């Protein structure tokens, strides 16, 4: 009796969760249907699986280019954020001075500033840098990466700083006595210990940068530079009425996210939890 | 203690602090200055200093006032919906059921998809799919295109935001509930505490810190909603779902009032900062610590 109840509870929990994800099912099934089928029943399975809409959506969204751009922006930004923020946080945590304190407090305090407060002056500054200093800051992947490093630094420094304070200094001191430079100590001894925070920072930043729309929409103008959210938005602007093709486009954009989630599920949930709790 | 030279200090701290200063600090201070001028965004046109005029203008700007009030109303409903749902999910995901881990994985998934894409997915469901459903079932008082009715369109934003955030907030509640020592729950059971007594008298006070974090996260992300707003309703019909962040965006980049729009952006910052700080101060007081 108890066993049966338990089984029922398990099954109904899974059914409940499937219902919760019903919108994704709707997108999936309708991406295969033709127009008449779609309006006949939105929830029914498709009569046949045709990948015709996928092929067209891929072409219209310039999907592979967008995927490449999103991938480059995300990976390069995170590599820089992790390297620079861990170095900075370690030095700030290990050099007790008023300056270190002040810099750390500035990083933390600016976490309260919403992006909308900075967007207009930032764009003015970046176009000034482009026109006056001849630096390629706008409409380039490099310029976008530069801005992501700036926006990602506060939280990364905050997370690394908190962790570094909990690890003992003795190893670092021993290495210093052996004549190791600060650079050597950091990369050979400290950075490997910071690995849990590095995973957290990387996960949180993947979710943020991969899905970010507003910043790239302000900086990237050329079609060739578009990231996935930008190409989805422009695709949607053109094909709202053709829902089956729009659904195929949406499936294309969410597939990389779902694959990433299934591969790194444990790290993602852990990373998100520890990032939020601190 | 090892002495670090100024050179090493610079090498480690300067690169990041330089980038951070040019991307965050400089635009922040420039933004404060821009908020006191009148300017249409064209480089050749003059920027006229107008003192506090921009800030006073906000009070009589009907579109702005209604969008701020709407944002407050939206935030309030959403944080209740998100936290109630997330807490219920967390309680289910911390039972002894075998399916709990699968459930947690599935419920968290929408959070990863990103607001813009979620908005597009739901645009189809709450728009055309709802209309078709209404015609098929005859329940057209509930199932109709929500996105063309001003009241229901705001509610549509609540639905999508809740769907996005509940799984995320659930993760934080789970962390809190798992942190409660077994003995405390067992002791309560020995004393004859039922499900509700355990929940309200024991679990809730011990996860106060999770409440702080969850409220903090849901308030700040709902208050700053932009992506879902853009893709789901685009602010329409007739600006009836335009939230604070989108109002700023439109004022600057659509209406070309760069100075005035920036003063709203500064007000947005002040409001967001006050909300966050007030909330942290209030809930910190209520926390219970286990000795």
Interface residues (C-beta under 8 A of the other chain):
Chain A: X6 X9 X10 X11 X13 X14 X16 X17 X18 X20 X21 X23 X24 X26 X27 X30 X39 X42 X84 X85 X87 X88 X90 X91 X92 X94 X95 X103 X106 X107 X110 X112 X113 X114 X115 X116 X117 X118 X119 X120 X121 X122 X124 X125 X146 X147 X149 X150 X151 X153 X154 X157 X169 X172 X173 X176 X181 X182 X183 X186 X207 X210 X211 X212 X213 X214 X229 X232 X233 X236 X240 X243 X246 X247 X250 X253 X254 X257 X258 X260 X261 X265 X268 X269 X272 X273 X276 X277
Chain B: X1 X2 X4 X8 X9 X11 X12 X13 X15 X16 X17 X19 X20 X22 X23 X24 X25 X26 X27 X28 X30 X31 X34 X92 X97 X98 X99 X100 X102 X103 X104 X105 X106 X107 X108 X109 X110 X111 X112 X113 X114 X115 X116 X117 X120 X121 X122 X123 X124 X125 X128 X129 X132 X133 X163 X168 X171 X172 X174 X175 X213 X217 X224 X226 X227 X230 X231 X245 X248 X249 X252 X258 X261 X262 X265 X266 X268 X269 X272 X273 X276 X277
